[in-house]
């Protein structure tokens, strides 16, 4: 069994002293004071005096090694013992060769495929616990934010498409109602066009939903003269038939 050690650095490779100082300050607040995380570089050491990590390059593998805690690009912070591996040095070297092929430098991505993701994968193959969450939490949060933003944009595009489609259907329907109700349409067709069965059902459902008159409805009063005339005709005796047969 061999001990697996994680070496952690503050990322101070911006080339700007002010930016590097800001990163150190962020890491001090969010990691040391709050315990949430920060902006870190990590590397894994197992068998020998080398630590292994991953970074960007235009050609070839992004996997590289250097003496433990001596990466000149960053500021060394601390080391963590993640556990022990039961794998032999021969098997570990085989894993490193596989990772070298699978992790080209051109595939590096700050949020979704950085040095901490590489160390996570290396530790998984070594059979030890992966990195503590705080080491790569900022990258995970950024990646989640990008994914949420992308999904939101997709949903907005889908909603826009559905609204446009519904508007087109509504426009065609209203245009059809207007043309069918015009006098010219009645003269050309001979009789008013009947709506499609689906529209009939839709109209009936609307009528059923609104068939109860509102309190503001004014009912027309009956015509008293017409009622009186109908009563007189009903009470009058039947007329004699004066027509004679020839």
ZIZI-V810947 format. One record per pair of residues at least 24 apart in sequence whose ideal C-beta (glycine too) atoms are under 10 Angstrom apart, sorted by sequence separation. I is the first residue (numbers start at 1). J is the second residue. D is the distance in whole Angstrom. If there is no record, write none. Layout:
# ZIZI-V810947
I|J|D + I|J|D
This chain:
# ZIZI-V810947
44|68|10 + 45|69|9 + 115|139|10 + 116|140|9 + 43|68|8 + 111|136|10 + 114|139|6 + 43|69|9 + 95|121|10 + 96|122|8 + 99|125|8 + 113|139|9 + 117|143|10 + 173|199|8 + 11|38|9 + 12|39|9 + 95|122|7 + 98|125|8 + 111|138|9 + 112|139|8 + 10|38|7 + 11|39|5 + 13|41|8 + 43|71|7 + 51|79|9 + 110|138|10 + 111|139|5 + 112|140|9 + 10|39|7 + 11|40|6 + 12|41|9 + 96|125|10 + 110|139|7 + 111|140|8 + 114|143|10 + 173|202|9 + 8|38|10 + 9|39|10 + 10|40|7 + 11|41|5 + 41|71|7 + 92|122|9 + 95|125|5 + 109|139|9 + 111|141|9 + 112|142|9 + 113|143|10 + 9|40|6 + 10|41|8 + 43|74|9 + 65|96|9 + 94|125|10 + 95|126|7 + 111|142|5 + 112|143|5 + 8|40|5 + 9|41|4 + 41|73|8 + 42|74|10 + 110|142|8 + 111|143|4 + 8|41|7 + 9|42|7 + 41|74|5 + 63|96|7 + 92|125|9 + 110|143|9 + 111|144|9 + 7|41|9 + 8|42|5 + 9|43|8 + 40|74|9 + 41|75|9 + 45|79|8 + 63|97|9 + 91|125|9 + 92|126|7 + 109|143|9 + 111|145|9 + 112|146|8 + 7|42|7 + 8|43|8 + 41|76|10 + 42|77|10 + 63|98|10 + 91|126|9 + 111|146|6 + 112|147|9 + 6|42|6 + 7|43|5 + 41|77|9 + 43|79|10 + 45|81|10 + 46|82|9 + 61|97|10 + 63|99|6 + 64|100|9 + 111|147|10 + 6|43|7 + 7|44|8 + 40|77|7 + 42|79|10 + 62|99|10 + 63|100|5 + 82|119|9 + 5|43|9 + 6|44|6 + 7|45|6 + 40|78|10 + 42|80|9 + 44|82|8 + 46|84|9 + 47|85|9 + 61|99|8 + 62|100|9 + 63|101|9 + 85|123|9 + 87|125|8 + 5|44|7 + 6|45|8 + 38|77|9 + 46|85|6 + 61|100|4 + 63|102|9 + 87|126|6 + 4|44|7 + 5|45|4 + 47|87|9 + 52|92|10 + 60|100|9 + 61|101|7 + 63|103|5 + 83|123|8 + 85|125|9 + 86|126|9 + 87|127|7 + 4|45|7 + 5|46|7 + 46|87|8 + 47|88|9 + 48|89|8 + 61|102|9 + 62|103|5 + 63|104|9 + 64|105|9 + 74|115|10 + 82|123|6 + 85|126|4 + 86|127|6 + 87|128|10 + 3|45|8 + 4|46|5 + 13|55|10 + 47|89|5 + 61|103|6 + 62|104|6 + 63|105|8 + 84|126|9 + 85|127|6 + 86|128|10 + 2|45|10 + 3|46|7 + 4|47|9 + 46|89|9 + 47|90|10 + 52|95|10 + 61|104|6 + 62|105|3 + 83|126|8 + 84|127|9 + 85|128|6 + 2|46|6 + 3|47|9 + 7|51|5 + 9|53|9 + 48|92|9 + 52|96|6 + 60|104|7 + 61|105|6 + 62|106|8 + 71|115|10 + 82|126|8 + 83|127|8 + 84|128|7 + 2|47|6 + 6|51|9 + 7|52|10 + 32|77|10 + 47|92|6 + 48|93|10 + 54|99|8 + 59|104|8 + 60|105|6 + 61|106|10 + 62|107|7 + 83|128|4 + 2|48|10 + 5|51|8 + 7|53|8 + 31|77|9 + 46|92|6 + 47|93|8 + 50|96|10 + 54|100|10 + 58|104|10 + 59|105|7 + 60|106|9 + 61|107|10 + 62|108|6 + 82|128|5 + 83|129|6 + 52|99|8 + 57|104|8 + 58|105|7 + 59|106|7 + 81|128|9 + 82|129|5 + 27|75|9 + 52|100|10 + 55|103|10 + 56|104|10 + 57|105|3 + 58|106|6 + 82|130|8 + 46|95|10 + 47|96|10 + 54|103|5 + 56|105|5 + 57|106|7 + 80|129|10 + 82|131|8 + 27|77|8 + 46|96|9 + 54|104|10 + 55|105|7 + 56|106|8 + 82|132|9 + 24|75|7 + 54|105|8 + 56|107|9 + 57|108|8 + 62|113|9 + 64|115|10 + 80|131|8 + 23|75|9 + 44|96|10 + 56|108|4 + 62|114|10 + 63|115|10 + 80|132|7 + 24|77|10 + 54|107|9 + 55|108|6 + 56|109|9 + 62|115|9 + 20|74|10 + 54|108|7 + 56|110|9 + 20|75|8 + 63|118|7 + 80|135|9 + 62|118|8 + 56|113|10 + 13|71|9 + 56|114|9 + 7|66|10 + 13|72|9 + 54|113|8 + 55|114|8 + 56|115|10 + 63|122|9 + 9|69|8 + 13|73|4 + 54|114|7 + 55|115|6 + 7|68|6 + 8|69|9 + 12|73|8 + 13|74|6 + 53|114|10 + 54|115|5 + 7|69|5 + 9|71|6 + 11|73|9 + 12|74|6 + 13|75|9 + 53|115|5 + 54|116|9 + 5|68|7 + 7|70|9 + 11|74|6 + 12|75|5 + 52|115|10 + 53|116|9 + 54|117|8 + 55|118|9 + 5|69|10 + 7|71|8 + 9|73|8 + 10|74|6 + 11|75|8 + 54|118|3 + 9|74|3 + 10|75|4 + 53|118|6 + 54|119|8 + 8|74|9 + 9|75|6 + 10|76|8 + 52|118|8 + 53|119|7 + 7|74|10 + 9|76|5 + 10|77|5 + 52|119|8 + 54|121|9 + 8|76|8 + 9|77|6 + 10|78|10 + 51|119|10 + 54|122|9 + 7|76|7 + 8|77|5 + 9|78|9 + 53|122|9 + 7|77|9 + 8|78|5 + 52|122|7 + 7|78|8 + 8|79|7 + 44|115|10 + 6|78|9 + 7|79|5 + 8|80|7 + 42|114|9 + 43|115|7 + 6|79|7 + 7|80|8 + 41|114|9 + 42|115|6 + 43|116|10 + 5|79|5 + 6|80|5 + 40|114|10 + 41|115|5 + 42|116|5 + 44|118|8 + 5|80|7 + 6|81|8 + 40|115|9 + 41|116|8 + 42|117|10 + 43|118|9 + 44|119|5 + 4|80|10 + 5|81|6 + 6|82|5 + 40|116|7 + 42|118|9 + 43|119|7 + 44|120|10 + 46|122|8 + 4|81|7 + 5|82|7 + 42|119|5 + 44|121|10 + 46|123|9 + 3|81|6 + 4|82|5 + 5|83|10 + 41|119|10 + 42|120|9 + 44|122|5 + 3|82|9 + 4|83|6 + 43|122|9 + 44|123|6 + 3|83|8 + 4|84|7 + 46|126|6 + 3|84|5 + 4|85|6 + 42|123|10 + 1|83|9 + 2|84|6 + 3|85|8 + 44|126|8 + 46|128|9 + 1|84|4 + 2|85|6 + 4|87|10 + 1|85|7 + 2|86|8 + 44|128|9 + 1|86|6 + 2|87|8 + 1|87|9 + 2|88|9 + 2|89|8 + 44|131|9 + 4|92|10 + 42|131|6 + 2|92|8 + 42|132|10 + 40|131|9 + 42|135|6 + 40|134|8 + 41|135|9 + 42|136|8 + 37|132|9 + 40|135|5 + 37|133|7 + 38|134|7 + 40|136|7 + 36|133|9 + 37|134|4 + 38|135|9 + 39|136|10 + 40|137|9 + 36|134|6 + 37|135|7 + 38|136|10 + 39|137|10 + 40|138|8 + 35|134|7 + 37|136|7 + 38|137|8 + 39|138|6 + 40|139|9 + 34|134|10 + 37|137|3 + 38|138|7 + 39|139|9 + 36|137|6 + 37|138|6 + 36|138|9 + 37|139|9 + 11|114|10 + 31|134|6 + 37|140|9 + 11|115|9 + 30|134|8 + 31|135|9 + 37|141|8 + 36|141|9 + 9|115|9 + 31|137|9 + 30|137|9 + 8|116|9 + 30|138|8 + 6|116|10 + 8|119|10 + 27|138|10 + 7|119|9 + 26|138|9 + 6|119|7 + 6|122|10 + 6|123|8 + 4|122|9 + 4|123|7 + 4|126|6 + 6|128|9 + 4|127|9 + 6|129|10 + 8|131|9 + 2|126|9 + 4|128|5 + 6|130|10 + 8|132|9 + 3|128|9 + 4|129|9 + 6|131|6 + 2|128|10 + 6|132|8 + 8|134|10 + 8|135|6 + 6|135|8
